[in-house]
C-alpha cells in the first residue's frame, strides 16, 4: 500500500500540492487525473523520488520512504517522452537497468527476451535502433524497460499522449491487460478523462494542488462530489433555472442550488418504471451526428436549453424542428 500523508510541495512561494492525504492499495490501477498544471506530475515525481516534499510523509507498506533514494524505492517510471537511449538498440535499452544492477549476462538475456515477448516486441525488433521504431513500439520498449526490473510499483506519466487516437486506444487496452497479468500496483497520470475512466480501479481528481474526489470511475462519473469534477468528467448540462422553475423539477430538487444532468440521462423516451420522472416539452434546434450516436440540442418550452444523445440505430427518429417530450429521472440530477 502507498500512503501519502499530509504532503505539501512548494516551489519557492508557489504551493503545487496542498496537504495531500491518499492511499493506493496493493495491485490497484490508480489514476491521478486533472487539467494541466494541477500538480499530478509533481506528486508522481515525489513518489518516485525526483522531488522531495516540503512536508509530510510517503509510506510504502507502512515504511517511510520520503528520504529513501530513487534507486532503492523499487518504483519504475515511464515518461511521456519515453526517455529511451536513441543510440542503443531495443535490447540494450531494455537491458540497461539490469546491467546497472550488475545482473549476470544470462539473467539479463532471459529476462529481456521474456519481457519483450510479453509486451509484443518481436525478436527482429530487439536488434533495431529505437529511432527506427514507431511511437507505439517505442512506448512498448519504455514499458518493457520499466517492467524488466520487476518493480513493486509502476509509475506512468501521460505515457500515451504522443500517440494517435487509434493507437492510444489499442495500447491502453494492452496496458490494462499487462497490469492485470503482472498484478503490479500502477499509478497513472493523465489529463484524459476517457483514459482514466476506462483504465482505472480508482481515480483521484486533482484541481489546483488539491484532490477534489477519490473514487471508482462510476462514482466519479455518476456521483461527482464537486462542481469541478462534474464538469471535468464528460459532457454535462448545467440546468437553466427557468427549466426548474417552469416544471415539476422544483418540487423534487433545491432550486437555490446549481443543478447538472449528464447528456445521456436526458431521455427522449418515457421512463415508466421510474417513480420520480419529470416530463418536459421542447423542440430540437440543432443536431450533430457522431457515428455511434447523435447529439441533440433542445429548446425547452418556457426557456432554457438541454443537450441529449441518442444511440445510432440506423433509423431516423428525430430531426431539427421536431416537437418532442423529454423525460428526466430527478435522481440523476447532481446539485452543488
Ligand atoms: P501537466 O499535465 O501540464 O504536466 P500537471 O498537473 O502534471 O500538468 P505539474 O507538472 O505537477 O502539473 O505542475 C504543477 C504546478 O507546479 C504547475 O503550475 C507548474 O508550473 C509548477 N511546477 C512544477 N515543477 C516546478 C518546478 N520545478 N519549479 C517551479 N514550479 C514548478
Boltz pocket constraint, residues with backbone or C-beta under 6 A from the ligand:
constraints:
  - pocket:
      binder: B
      contacts: [[A, 11], [A, 14], [A, 16], [A, 34], [A, 35], [A, 36], [A, 37], [A, 38], [A, 39], [A, 40], [A, 41], [A, 42], [A, 43], [A, 191]]
      max_distance: 6.0
